[in-house]
Amino acid sequence: MKHSNHRKPRQQRAQQALRIGLIATAGLAAVASAAPAQAASGPAPAAPFGLTMPEVHIQADSAISNAHRAHTRDFKASFAIHEYGDTIGAGIANQALASSSGCTGSEHCRSVALSFQIVTMGGSHLNLNAKNVSRAANNQCTGCETMAGAYQFIVDTPQAMHLNSADRAKLTEIQRELYALRGTTDSPAALQQKADALAARVVTVLKSAAAQAPAKAAPTRSGFFASPTSPKVTVHSLMDGWPS
């Protein structure tokens, strides 16, 4: 799993803090514009030969945290699971946004945002536009701890799959542990290690589930069968922040 850590010059932080509130709507708009036009045109026409019509999906998830003088500690987490059926296209966005502003060294801010997005899809999908964004900004905040982690998991199988109750239970436990990080006083580095460990457990669950998915290809819109492919789990991981 790859992580990207960015440090930005102090003179850029104020400008980024002003932009951070716009990222959520901008990200979703970009995803929506990339989806096929029929996504907003009502029910799709019936498929030929009595086959189920593949669908188009648009989804955005986010965790947004903001710490300041009146609220020096803020922690936001999101853990979302989206199971799609036979899919011809999808636009998905996941983002973690954290900002700290106006605190001092004697009472520094701590802002943490962690977002986990799980998407399963199968069949003969033609297009996937996936965006995963992590942004952390300090604005005139001395000694502040500001970090944002975005984890996106995409399960791609030849035929639509559904998580069973055992897999759901494991993911629910991981979700509980993610939310429990709210009360931690760990350093940003230690907190990142814990988030990475939770993400690794999610991958283990999803790989096991994907391996059990049907190998037979789902019918395409034209009524023909797509060539079967092996199940695949793709992980996008981004971490951004300024430890004190």
N, C-alpha and C positions, 0 to 999 in steps of 0.2 A: 504494500500500500504506500503510495507516494504522498508526501505532504509538501506543500509550498508555504514557506514562511516569508513574510515581507516586512521590511522596515522602511518607513517612508520618512523623508526629512521633516523636521518639525514645522517648517513653513508651509508644508502641504496639508498638515493635519486639520487646520481650521476649515480649509476649503472642502476637504473630504467629509468632515462632520456635517457640513451643510447639505452635502449630497446624499448622505447615508439614508435619510428618510425617503428618498425618491427611488431607491433601488428596487424595493418590493414591487411597486406598480410597473416600473419600467421592465423588470424581468418578466413579469407575467404578460405584459403587452407584447414583448418580443416573442415569447413562446406562442401566444395566441395567433400572431400574425403569420407564424410559420406553419400552422395547421391547415389542412385542406379546407376549402370553403364550405364543404358540406357539414362541417362540425357544428355550424350555427344555423343550418337550414332546416331543422326539424328532422323527423324520422327518415331513415334511409329507405329507399325502395326495396321491395322484397327481392331476395336473392334467387337466382334461377335454380331449377332442379330441387327445390325445397331445402336448399342449404341455408345455414345461418349467415346473415350478412355480417362481415367484419365491421368493427367500429373504429371511430377516431376518438382519442381521449386527450383532454387538456387538464393539467393539474399543477398547482403551485403550493408549496409548503414553506414555512419560514419560522425562525426563532429570532426575535428582535429584542435586544437588551439595551437599556440606557441608564447609566449611573451619573449622578450629579450631586451637588452640595446637599440638597434636601433629601436625597435618596442615594446614599453612597454605595450600597450593595444591591446589585440586580443580577438575577440569574434567570434565563429563559431557555427552555428546552422543548423540542418538538420531536415526536416519534410517530411517523405516519406510514401506514401500509396500504397500498393500492393494488388490488388484484384485477387485472384486465382479462377479458376473454380473447377471442380471435380478433386481432388488431391489425388494421392496415396503416395506421399512423398515430403518433402520440407526440405531444409537446409537454414536457415535464420540467419543472423548475424547483430547485431546492436552494435555500439561502439561510445563512446565519450572519446576523448583523449586530455588532456590539459597538457602543460608544461610551466614552467617559468625558466629562467636561467640568471644568471649574473647581476641581478639588485641589487640596494642598497636601504637602508631604506629611503633615501632622495628622491629617484625616483624609487619606487617599481613597480614591474610588476603586471599586472592583466591579467590572461588567463582563459577564460571560453569556455567550449565546451558542447553543449546540443544536443542530438540526439533523435528524436522521430521516431519510426518505427511502422507502422500499417500494419498488414497482415490479410487478410480474406481468409478463405479456407473452402471448404465444400466437402461432399461426403464421400467416403469410404477410406480415406487416412490411410496408414498403418504405416508411420514413419514420425516423425517430429524431426529435430535436430535444436534447437533454442539456440543461444548464444547471451548473452547481456553483454557487457564489458564496464566498466567505470574505467579510470585510470587518476590520476593527479600526476604530479611530479614536485618538486622544486629542482633545481640544483644550489647551491651556490647563492641563491636568498633571500636576507634579506627583511623581511616584505612583501613578495609577497602574492598575492591572486590567488590561482590556484584551479579551481574546474571543475569537469566533471560529467555530469549527462546523463545516458542512460535510456531511457524509451521504452519498447517494448510491444506492444499490439497485441495479437493474438485472432482473432475471429474464432471460430470453430462451424460450423453449419451442420446439417444433409445433407443439400443440398446447392449447391453454391449460394451465395447471392451477390448482388451488391448494393452499397450505392446509395441512390437516391439523387436528386439535392439538397434537403433541408439538408440532412446529409453532403453532400459535402460542402455546403455553411458554415455550422457551423464549420467544420474542417478547412476550408480556413481561417476563422476568427481567430481560435486558432493559426494557423500557423503564421498569421500576427502578433499576439500579442507575439508569441515566438520570432520572428525575431526582434520585437521592443525592446526586452530586451537588445539589443546591446548597447544602449546608457545609460543604467541605471548605477547609482553610488551606488546602494544598496549594503549592506554587503553581503558576501556569504550566510549567514543564511537567509536573507530576499530574496535573489535571488532564493535560493532553495525553499522557500515557494511559490514563484510565479510560478516556474516550476512545483511544485507539484500540484498547483491549476489548471494549464493548463492541466496537465495529468489527473486530476480528471474529467475535462470537456470532454476530449477525451473519457474516459470510459463511461460517461453518454450517449454520442452520439452513441457509438458502442453497448452498451447494448440495447438501443432503437431500433437500426437498426437490431440487431440480433433477437430481439423478433418478428420482422415482417418477418423474413426469413421463407421460406416454410418448413413445418414440415415433408414432405414426404422425405424418404431417397433416395439418388441418386443411380443409378444402379452401381454395381461394375464391375470390368473387366471381371468377369466370367458370367455376365449377370443376376446375382441374386441381390436382394435388401438387403442392409444392414439394420440392425435394427435401427429405428429412435432414435436419442439421442437429448437431450435438447441443445439449443444453449449455448455456453460458451465463456466468454471473460476472457483471462488470461493476467495478467500484470506482467512484470518483470521490476523492478526499482532499479537502483544502482546510488549512489552519492558518489563521492570521492573528497577529497580536503583538502587544508591547508589554512584556513582563517588566516589573519594577526592578 
